[in-house]
Amino acid sequence: MNNQLISFMLGEQCYALRLSAVERVVRAVEINPLPHAPEVVTGIINLQGQIIPVINMRRRFRLPERDIALTDCLVIAHTARRPVGLVVDAVTDVFEYPEQSIAGAESILPGLEYIEGVVKLRDGLVLIHDLDKFLSLEEEASLAQALETT
């Protein structure tokens, strides 16, 4: 069975999500602050009438932060609980990979919280995110409460 993945860049590192979790990719837009949201949440956007929390991927992965640039993208994806926007430097590709070619994260480095697996490509490794583990239960509860008071 093949898996479709969408790859994106954060700095020099390439990451991916399962394409089935992605709704669309849009250009960066103004992000409104969301008081009392978890630290990893940059704020919210209004996308065609739908309020979507935006997650700061750099903060989640402890990468150096920078201001959002006009060339950045928002990957609109969905977890089991809600849609989210992910700020990325660039979306690079959509590709298929056989399931047996994806190494589970636990087999490479146990304890990688947000990584589902790793794919080896000609030009390097791609870390595949597990969006359903992206927010801890505490962060999810805090986000839900912040969204309710908006």
C-alpha positions in Angstrom: 0.0 0.0 0.0 1.3 3.4 -0.9 1.0 6.5 1.3 0.7 10.0 0.0 2.7 12.5 1.9 3.0 16.3 1.7 6.5 17.6 2.5 7.4 21.0 3.9 10.4 22.9 5.1 11.2 24.4 8.5 14.6 26.0 8.1 16.9 23.4 6.5 14.9 20.3 7.7 12.2 18.6 5.7 9.1 17.3 7.4 5.9 15.6 6.1 2.3 14.9 6.9 0.0 12.3 5.6 -1.9 14.0 2.7 -5.1 12.6 4.1 -4.8 14.9 7.1 -4.3 18.0 5.0 -7.2 20.1 3.8 -5.3 22.7 1.9 -2.3 25.0 1.8 -2.7 28.8 1.8 -0.4 31.8 1.9 0.5 33.2 5.2 -2.2 35.6 6.5 -2.4 37.8 9.6 -2.7 35.7 12.7 -4.8 37.2 15.5 -3.6 36.6 19.1 -5.6 34.1 21.2 -5.3 35.0 24.9 -4.8 32.1 27.3 -3.9 29.6 24.5 -1.1 27.2 25.0 2.4 28.6 24.3 2.7 26.5 21.1 -0.4 28.3 19.6 0.5 31.5 17.8 -3.2 32.6 17.5 -6.2 32.1 15.2 -7.2 32.9 11.7 -10.6 33.2 10.1 -10.7 31.0 7.0 -13.9 31.4 5.1 -15.9 31.8 8.4 -14.1 29.0 10.2 -11.9 29.9 13.2 -8.7 27.9 13.0 -6.0 27.8 15.7 -2.5 28.3 14.3 0.3 26.2 15.7 3.9 27.5 15.8 5.9 24.6 14.4 9.2 26.2 15.2 8.2 26.5 18.9 6.9 22.9 19.0 10.2 21.6 17.7 12.4 24.1 19.6 13.8 25.6 16.5 14.9 29.3 16.3 11.9 31.5 16.0 11.5 34.1 13.4 8.7 36.5 12.2 6.3 35.1 9.7 7.3 36.1 6.2 5.0 36.8 3.2 6.5 33.7 1.5 5.5 31.4 4.4 2.6 29.0 4.0 -0.2 27.8 6.3 -0.9 24.1 6.0 -4.6 23.6 7.0 -4.9 20.2 8.4 -7.1 18.3 10.8 -6.5 16.3 13.9 -9.0 13.9 15.4 -10.4 16.8 17.4 -10.2 20.0 15.2 -8.7 21.7 12.2 -5.4 23.5 12.8 -3.1 25.7 10.8 0.6 25.0 10.7 3.1 27.7 9.8 5.8 26.4 7.5 8.5 28.0 5.5 7.5 26.3 2.2 5.6 23.3 1.0 7.9 21.4 -1.3 6.2 18.3 -2.7 3.5 15.7 -2.6 4.7 12.2 -3.1 3.8 8.5 -2.6 5.9 6.1 -0.6 5.3 2.4 0.1 4.3 1.8 3.8 7.2 -0.7 4.2 9.6 2.0 3.4 8.5 4.1 6.3 10.5 3.4 9.4 8.6 3.8 12.6 9.9 6.6 14.9 10.2 4.2 17.8 12.6 2.0 15.9 14.9 4.9 15.2 14.8 6.9 18.4 12.3 6.0 21.1 10.5 8.9 22.7 10.0 11.1 19.6 6.7 12.5 20.7 5.3 14.0 17.6 6.9 11.9 14.9 5.1 9.0 13.3 7.9 7.7 11.1 10.8 8.5 8.9 11.3 8.2 5.1 14.7 8.1 3.5 14.8 10.0 0.2 17.7 10.5 -2.2 18.5 13.9 -0.7 17.9 13.1 3.0 15.5 12.1 5.7 11.9 13.3 6.0 10.3 13.2 9.4 6.5 12.4 9.3 4.4 14.1 11.9 1.6 12.6 13.8 -0.9 15.4 14.1 -3.0 13.6 16.7 -0.1 13.7 19.1 0.8 17.3 18.3 -1.0 18.8 21.2 -0.8 17.3 24.7 -4.1 16.7 26.5 -3.4 19.8 28.7 -2.7 21.9 25.6 -5.8 20.6 23.9 -7.9 21.5 27.0 -6.3 24.9 27.3 -6.9 25.6 23.6 -10.5 24.5 23.8 -11.1 26.8 26.7 -9.4 29.7 25.0 -11.4 29.2 21.8 -14.7 29.1 23.9 -13.9 32.5 25.4 -13.2 34.1 22.1 
